[in-house]
Amino acid sequence: GYEFSLAVDGNSALSLFNSFHPDLVLLDADMPGLDGFQVCSEIRKHPSGNTVPIIMITALEDDESVERAFMAGSEEYVTKPIHWAVLRQRIRLLLERKQSDEELENYTQRLEEMVAERTTELMAAKDAAEVGVRVKNEFLSVISHELRTPLNSIIGFSNVLDSPELG
């Protein structure tokens, strides 16, 4: 139930990856030209290469080959002869994980956009509140001045009227 493309050597595998951007890569460690380890490393250098699951399939069972595959960026290591049910299960799980990772990335991006929008709204509200505080302070200053001027006259006349000299 999967679509696939086949490359006969490492160079054509890289070329195919660069033009097709597959959802998953199956690599044989032993290929003409660039071997599977080199292809895997090159794929990981590609901008979209970090998100593509890679399964290394090989007859090499030594510890050094397994280590090389994982160091190159392979996520799975399957030895030949291939157990097809195991390979199908690994492919299914890796593709499901990739889809989950993409959904999580989209959700995270949407949340970041929402946070940015809300931050913009809050900054606008803060600016409006600061303007309101400035306007209130100016208003109170003007009112205080306008009230003090006549009140000073009234207080002054009250003091004069209350003085013992007039009494």
N, C-alpha and C positions, 0 to 999 in steps of 0.2 A: 504493500500500500504506500510505498514511498517512491518519489521520483529520484533518480540518481544520474550522475554523470561520471564517466570513467576516464581516468588519465593513465597513460601507459608508462610514464616516467615522472620523476620529481619536478622537472622544469614545467612540464605541461600541467602537472597538478597545481603548482603555484599560479600559473597563468589562468587556469580554470577557476581557482579560488578567487583571484582578483576580479574576474569578470562575472562570476556567478554568485558569489557570497552565499554559500550553502548554510543550511541550518546545522549540519553535522558533517564531520570529516572522518572517513575511515582511511587509515594509512598503513601500508605495508612498510615495515622497517627496511626491507631489502628491495630497493627500486633502482633502475638504471639512472645514471646522472646523479642528481641529488637524492640521498637516501631519505627514508621517512623521518628520521630524527632531524635532519636539516630542514626538510619541508615544514615539519611541525614548528621548529624555531622561527622560520620565516613567516609562517602564518601568524604566530603570536606577536610579531613585530608590526603586522598590518593593523590599521586603526580599528577595524571591526573584528580582528582576529582574537581578541581577548574573550569574546563572548561565545565563540563557536566551540562546542564540545568536539574533542578529537579523541578517537579511539585508535590506538596502535595495534595492528594485527600482524603477528609475525611467528615464525617458527623458532626464533631465538628465545631460549628460556633461561639464559644465564642472568645472574644478578646485575651485571654491568649493563646489559641491554635494557633491562627493566628500569634501572636507575636513569640511564640516558633518556629513555622515553619520557619519564616523568619530569626530568630536568628540562627537557625540550618543551614541555607544556602539554603533554598528553594527559588526559583525565582517566583513561582506561587502558588496560594492557590485556590483550586477548591472544592466547597462543594457539597455534595450529596443531592438530586439526581443530577446526572451528566447531564449537557446539552451537548450532544455529539458534536454539531456543535461548541460550544464555546471551548470545549476541543481540538477538531481537529484544530481549528484556533490558539489556544495558542501553541499547539505542532508545527504546521507549522512555526509560527513566531519565536519560540525559536530555532528550527533547522536552519532556515534561518539566524538568528543572529549568531548562533554558526558557521555556514559555513562562514559568513562574517568575523567573528573574526579570524577564522583560515586563511582565505585568507589575511587579514590584517597582521597577525603575520608572514605569509610566505613572504609577500611583505616587511615588516619591516626587517626581517632577511636578505633578499636579498639586501636591501638597505645598511644594516650594513656591509655585505660582500663587496659590491661595495665601500663603504667608506673606509673599511680596505685596499682593493686592491689599491685604489687611494692614500691613505695615504702612503702605501709602495712605490708606484711609485714616489710620491712627495719626500719622504725621500731619495730615490735613486738619484733623480734628484738634490736634495739639496746637497747630498754628492758629486755628480759629479761636481756641480758648485763650491763647496768649494775646491775640488781638482784643478779645473781649475783656481780659484783665487790664490791658493798657487803656482801653476806652473807659472802663469803669473807674480806673484811677484818675484819668483826666477829668471825667465827669465829677467825681468826688472832690477833686482839687478845685475845679471851677465853682461848684456848689458851695464848698467850704469858704472860698474867697467871697463869693456873692452873699453868703449869709453873714460872714464875719463883718463885712463893711457896715451894713446897717446896724448890726447888733453892737458893734463897737460904739456907734453914735448913741444908741439907746442906753448902753451901759454907762457911757460917759455922762449923758444927761441925768441918768438915775443917780450917779454918784454926786453930781452937782446938786440935784434936788435933795439928796439925802445928807448933804453936807450941813454941819452945824451953823455955818455962816448964814444960810437962808432961813433957818429955823426960827 
